[in-house]
Amino acid sequence: MITELISNVRQWIGLKNQGVQATAKLKTQGYTSIDYQYWSQIRELPVWDFWAILQMLNDPQVRLCLAIRSAPLYGVEFGFKDNGQFMPGIKCQRPEVAVYIERQLKKIWLNHLQDILTAQVWGWSAAEVGLKIGSSGLIDIDRLEFRHAQDTRLLKLNGKPAGVQFTRIRNQNELAIGFPEAFFHSHDPEAGM
């Protein structure tokens, strides 16, 4: 009975006695998928967006867990291994370069670590980098001016990170700033992101 049904369906759509033909060029080779993440929201849960995260940040347990997760980073020491021994500082062929690099790292770490770690909440953190001529005559980082993740996007050039686009800028609406005058940190990114 099933064989007869299949035969009748084939006759009805005109497939009886038609052979399968091999084609070198596929008809769907130009297919591009849409982003199905839009429809992947579980029905019983609220929409996952910046507002949902803001509401979660009002929960003391969430805030405590974020603080616990970040705590070890505040005790970081910059250093290197020399003959298997940890040595504090930066190792470089030119000592003045090592001093310069360490000064820049410590300035960022001591003054801006809390802002960088907002990437754990929002997925990324971004800032405009304020530069100045330091006492050594070299360009130093003066400060990082962080902006909310909702108002920043990573810019790519030829598939590689190239800067940050800032939105909600007075009299401009949006502004693109390239590296090294911009800072972008993505927390635990997936491949290709």
C-alpha atoms as a printed R data frame, in Angstrom:
    type eleno elety resid chain resno      x      y       z
1   ATOM     1    CA   MET     A     1  0.000  0.000   0.000
2   ATOM     2    CA   ILE     A     2  2.825  2.437   0.840
3   ATOM     3    CA   THR     A     3  4.624  1.628  -2.414
4   ATOM     4    CA   GLU     A     4  1.425  2.330  -4.337
5   ATOM     5    CA   LEU     A     5  0.936  5.623  -2.486
6   ATOM     6    CA   ILE     A     6  4.495  6.752  -3.268
7   ATOM     7    CA   SER     A     7  4.005  5.771  -6.923
8   ATOM     8    CA   ASN     A     8  0.783  7.788  -7.091
9   ATOM     9    CA   VAL     A     9  2.462 10.833  -5.525
10  ATOM    10    CA   ARG     A    10  5.333 10.605  -8.025
11  ATOM    11    CA   GLN     A    11  2.881 10.430 -10.927
12  ATOM    12    CA   TRP     A    12  0.933 13.361  -9.544
13  ATOM    13    CA   ILE     A    13  4.022 15.624  -9.319
14  ATOM    14    CA   GLY     A    14  5.462 14.301 -12.588
15  ATOM    15    CA   LEU     A    15  8.457 12.340 -11.298
16  ATOM    16    CA   LYS     A    16  7.608  8.950 -12.772
17  ATOM    17    CA   ASN     A    17 10.429  7.515 -14.843
18  ATOM    18    CA   GLN     A    18 12.622 10.608 -14.429
19  ATOM    19    CA   GLY     A    19 16.259  9.857 -13.736
20  ATOM    20    CA   VAL     A    20 18.347 11.902 -11.325
21  ATOM    21    CA   GLN     A    21 20.711 14.182 -13.214
22  ATOM    22    CA   ALA     A    22 24.058 15.244 -11.779
23  ATOM    23    CA   THR     A    23 24.762 18.951 -11.970
24  ATOM    24    CA   ALA     A    24 28.174 20.534 -11.512
25  ATOM    25    CA   LYS     A    25 26.755 23.872 -10.398
26  ATOM    26    CA   LEU     A    26 24.377 23.802  -7.458
27  ATOM    27    CA   LYS     A    27 21.326 26.000  -7.724
28  ATOM    28    CA   THR     A    28 21.602 27.094  -4.089
29  ATOM    29    CA   GLN     A    29 25.318 27.845  -4.005
30  ATOM    30    CA   GLY     A    30 24.689 31.551  -3.338
31  ATOM    31    CA   TYR     A    31 22.682 30.811  -0.182
32  ATOM    32    CA   THR     A    32 23.435 32.810   2.941
33  ATOM    33    CA   SER     A    33 21.728 32.047   6.217
34  ATOM    34    CA   ILE     A    34 19.954 34.625   8.320
35  ATOM    35    CA   ASP     A    35 20.907 35.097  11.956
36  ATOM    36    CA   TYR     A    36 18.767 32.543  13.759
37  ATOM    37    CA   GLN     A    37 19.838 33.841  17.174
38  ATOM    38    CA   TYR     A    38 16.937 36.279  16.923
39  ATOM    39    CA   TRP     A    39 14.491 33.371  17.149
40  ATOM    40    CA   SER     A    40 16.457 31.326  19.671
41  ATOM    41    CA   GLN     A    41 14.919 33.103  22.670
42  ATOM    42    CA   ILE     A    42 13.204 30.610  24.973
43  ATOM    43    CA   ARG     A    43  9.547 31.548  25.232
44  ATOM    44    CA   GLU     A    44  9.259 31.329  29.016
45  ATOM    45    CA   LEU     A    45 12.216 33.663  29.653
46  ATOM    46    CA   PRO     A    46 12.348 37.436  29.296
47  ATOM    47    CA   VAL     A    47 14.194 38.968  26.367
48  ATOM    48    CA   TRP     A    48 17.950 38.973  27.056
49  ATOM    49    CA   ASP     A    49 19.143 42.523  26.500
50  ATOM    50    CA   PHE     A    50 20.880 45.407  28.255
51  ATOM    51    CA   TRP     A    51 17.789 46.119  30.370
52  ATOM    52    CA   ALA     A    52 17.647 42.531  31.630
53  ATOM    53    CA   ILE     A    53 21.306 42.786  32.654
54  ATOM    54    CA   LEU     A    54 20.646 46.073  34.464
55  ATOM    55    CA   GLN     A    55 17.861 44.425  36.443
56  ATOM    56    CA   MET     A    56 20.113 41.486  37.334
57  ATOM    57    CA   LEU     A    57 22.777 43.886  38.606
58  ATOM    58    CA   ASN     A    58 20.307 45.007  41.301
59  ATOM    59    CA   ASP     A    59 20.560 41.534  42.861
60  ATOM    60    CA   PRO     A    60 23.173 41.550  45.677
61  ATOM    61    CA   GLN     A    61 24.151 37.938  44.958
62  ATOM    62    CA   VAL     A    62 24.925 38.734  41.329
63  ATOM    63    CA   ARG     A    63 27.056 41.704  42.388
64  ATOM    64    CA   LEU     A    64 28.877 39.593  44.992
65  ATOM    65    CA   CYS     A    65 29.603 36.833  42.451
66  ATOM    66    CA   LEU     A    66 31.001 39.388  39.990
67  ATOM    67    CA   ALA     A    67 33.223 40.856  42.730
68  ATOM    68    CA   ILE     A    68 34.479 37.399  43.728
69  ATOM    69    CA   ARG     A    69 35.202 36.563  40.112
70  ATOM    70    CA   SER     A    70 37.189 39.786  39.625
71  ATOM    71    CA   ALA     A    71 39.078 39.784  42.937
72  ATOM    72    CA   PRO     A    72 42.164 37.768  41.863
73  ATOM    73    CA   LEU     A    73 42.898 40.215  39.043
74  ATOM    74    CA   TYR     A    74 43.501 43.046  41.503
75  ATOM    75    CA   GLY     A    75 46.495 41.160  42.922
76  ATOM    76    CA   VAL     A    76 48.243 40.591  39.609
77  ATOM    77    CA   GLU     A    77 51.989 41.211  39.426
78  ATOM    78    CA   PHE     A    78 53.689 41.796  36.101
79  ATOM    79    CA   GLY     A    79 56.775 39.705  35.672
80  ATOM    80    CA   PHE     A    80 58.670 37.088  33.730
81  ATOM    81    CA   LYS     A    81 60.443 33.793  34.298
82  ATOM    82    CA   ASP     A    82 64.222 33.804  34.378
83  ATOM    83    CA   ASN     A    83 65.811 30.344  34.757
84  ATOM    84    CA   GLY     A    84 62.494 29.052  36.114
85  ATOM    85    CA   GLN     A    85 62.224 31.813  38.747
86  ATOM    86    CA   PHE     A    86 59.529 34.495  38.725
87  ATOM    87    CA   MET     A    87 61.038 37.962  38.474
88  ATOM    88    CA   PRO     A    88 58.854 41.040  38.943
89  ATOM    89    CA   GLY     A    89 58.976 43.659  36.193
90  ATOM    90    CA   ILE     A    90 59.332 43.545  32.421
91  ATOM    91    CA   LYS     A    91 62.209 41.854  30.611
92  ATOM    92    CA   CYS     A    92 63.467 43.677  27.539
93  ATOM    93    CA   GLN     A    93 66.751 44.133  25.683
94  ATOM    94    CA   ARG     A    94 66.641 47.864  26.402
95  ATOM    95    CA   PRO     A    95 65.970 48.669  30.094
96  ATOM    96    CA   GLU     A    96 64.344 52.034  29.288
97  ATOM    97    CA   VAL     A    97 61.764 50.249  27.106
98  ATOM    98    CA   ALA     A    98 60.999 47.841  29.968
99  ATOM    99    CA   VAL     A    99 60.471 50.768  32.354
100 ATOM   100    CA   TYR     A   100 58.178 52.496  29.834
101 ATOM   101    CA   ILE     A   101 56.057 49.363  29.220
102 ATOM   102    CA   GLU     A   102 55.735 48.604  32.920
103 ATOM   103    CA   ARG     A   103 54.693 52.212  33.647
104 ATOM   104    CA   GLN     A   104 51.933 52.015  30.997
105 ATOM   105    CA   LEU     A   105 50.674 48.625  32.214
106 ATOM   106    CA   LYS     A   106 50.579 49.704  35.851
107 ATOM   107    CA   LYS     A   107 48.758 52.936  35.003
108 ATOM   108    CA   ILE     A   108 46.049 51.007  33.154
109 ATOM   109    CA   TRP     A   109 45.844 48.249  35.785
110 ATOM   110    CA   LEU     A   110 45.760 50.501  38.852
111 ATOM   111    CA   ASN     A   111 43.427 53.173  37.459
112 ATOM   112    CA   HIS     A   112 41.127 51.375  35.045
113 ATOM   113    CA   LEU     A   113 40.827 47.689  35.971
114 ATOM   114    CA   GLN     A   114 37.317 48.154  37.382
115 ATOM   115    CA   ASP     A   115 36.167 49.709  34.092
116 ATOM   116    CA   ILE     A   116 37.857 47.009  32.007
117 ATOM   117    CA   LEU     A   117 36.101 44.321  34.062
118 ATOM   118    CA   THR     A   118 32.663 45.648  33.107
119 ATOM   119    CA   ALA     A   119 33.244 43.409  30.065
120 ATOM   120    CA   GLN     A   120 32.272 40.499  32.352
121 ATOM   121    CA   VAL     A   121 28.812 42.042  32.673
122 ATOM   122    CA   TRP     A   122 28.142 43.456  29.213
123 ATOM   123    CA   GLY     A   123 30.394 41.246  27.061
124 ATOM   124    CA   TRP     A   124 32.878 44.002  26.203
125 ATOM   125    CA   SER     A   125 34.281 47.282  27.445
126 ATOM   126    CA   ALA     A   126 35.523 50.174  25.349
127 ATOM   127    CA   ALA     A   127 37.189 53.515  25.935
128 ATOM   128    CA   GLU     A   128 38.805 56.448  24.247
129 ATOM   129    CA   VAL     A   129 42.494 56.611  25.092
130 ATOM   130    CA   GLY     A   130 43.802 60.002  26.215
131 ATOM   131    CA   LEU     A   131 47.468 60.363  25.321
132 ATOM   132    CA   LYS     A   132 50.072 62.906  26.454
133 ATOM   133    CA   ILE     A   133 53.784 63.566  26.148
134 ATOM   134    CA   GLY     A   134 55.308 62.235  29.350
135 ATOM   135    CA   SER     A   135 58.300 63.486  31.314
136 ATOM   136    CA   SER     A   136 60.501 61.050  29.375
137 ATOM   137    CA   GLY     A   137 59.480 62.723  26.098
138 ATOM   138    CA   LEU     A   138 57.548 59.615  25.018
139 ATOM   139    CA   ILE     A   139 53.815 59.357  24.401
140 ATOM   140    CA   ASP     A   140 52.166 58.080  27.584
141 ATOM   141    CA   ILE     A   141 48.631 56.970  28.333
142 ATOM   142    CA   ASP     A   142 47.055 59.819  30.246
143 ATOM   143    CA   ARG     A   143 43.680 58.189  30.897
144 ATOM   144    CA   LEU     A   144 41.046 55.866  29.492
145 ATOM   145    CA   GLU     A   145 37.567 57.370  29.148
146 ATOM   146    CA   PHE     A   146 35.207 54.400  29.250
147 ATOM   147    CA   ARG     A   147 31.790 54.564  27.639
148 ATOM   148    CA   HIS     A   148 28.862 52.241  28.247
149 ATOM   149    CA   ALA     A   149 28.954 49.014  26.226
150 ATOM   150    CA   GLN     A   150 25.551 49.821  24.748
151 ATOM   151    CA   ASP     A   151 27.106 52.898  23.113
152 ATOM   152    CA   THR     A   152 30.227 51.212  21.698
153 ATOM   153    CA   ARG     A   153 30.900 48.743  18.902
154 ATOM   154    CA   LEU     A   154 34.109 47.166  17.648
155 ATOM   155    CA   LEU     A   155 35.130 48.339  14.185
156 ATOM   156    CA   LYS     A   156 36.808 45.895  11.848
157 ATOM   157    CA   LEU     A   157 38.896 46.509   8.757
158 ATOM   158    CA   ASN     A   158 39.481 43.523   6.451
159 ATOM   159    CA   GLY     A   159 38.109 41.260   9.194
160 ATOM   160    CA   LYS     A   160 40.538 42.492  11.864
161 ATOM   161    CA   PRO     A   161 39.810 44.793  14.823
162 ATOM   162    CA   ALA     A   162 40.619 48.381  13.848
163 ATOM   163    CA   GLY     A   163 38.954 50.656  16.392
164 ATOM   164    CA   VAL     A   164 35.755 51.539  18.215
165 ATOM   165    CA   GLN     A   165 32.568 53.256  17.112
166 ATOM   166    CA   PHE     A   166 31.090 55.419  19.849
167 ATOM   167    CA   THR     A   167 27.443 56.488  19.694
168 ATOM   168    CA   ARG     A   168 25.426 59.178  21.468
169 ATOM   169    CA   ILE     A   169 28.137 61.781  20.999
170 ATOM   170    CA   ARG     A   170 26.785 65.305  21.321
171 ATOM   171    CA   ASN     A   171 26.598 67.164  17.973
172 ATOM   172    CA   GLN     A   172 27.893 64.107  16.087
173 ATOM   173    CA   ASN     A   173 25.693 61.182  17.121
174 ATOM   174    CA   GLU     A   174 28.480 58.681  16.376
175 ATOM   175    CA   LEU     A   175 32.244 58.767  16.112
176 ATOM   176    CA   ALA     A   176 34.770 56.185  14.890
177 ATOM   177    CA   ILE     A   177 38.180 56.156  16.576
178 ATOM   178    CA   GLY     A   178 40.960 53.809  15.467
179 ATOM   179    CA   PHE     A   179 43.538 52.017  17.546
180 ATOM   180    CA   PRO     A   180 45.704 53.045  19.462
181 ATOM   181    CA   GLU     A   181 43.489 56.018  20.368
182 ATOM   182    CA   ALA     A   182 40.708 53.595  21.296
183 ATOM   183    CA   PHE     A   183 40.583 50.630  23.657
184 ATOM   184    CA   PHE     A   184 38.344 47.547  23.281
185 ATOM   185    CA   HIS     A   185 38.227 44.452  25.470
186 ATOM   186    CA   SER     A   186 35.916 41.522  24.681
187 ATOM   187    CA   HIS     A   187 35.255 39.137  27.557
188 ATOM   188    CA   ASP     A   188 35.417 35.445  26.588
189 ATOM   189    CA   PRO     A   189 34.540 36.001  22.911
190 ATOM   190    CA   GLU     A   190 33.371 33.186  20.687
191 ATOM   191    CA   ALA     A   191 35.412 32.335  17.593
192 ATOM   192    CA   GLY     A   192 34.954 34.918  14.865
193 ATOM   193    CA   MET     A   193 33.476 37.545  17.154
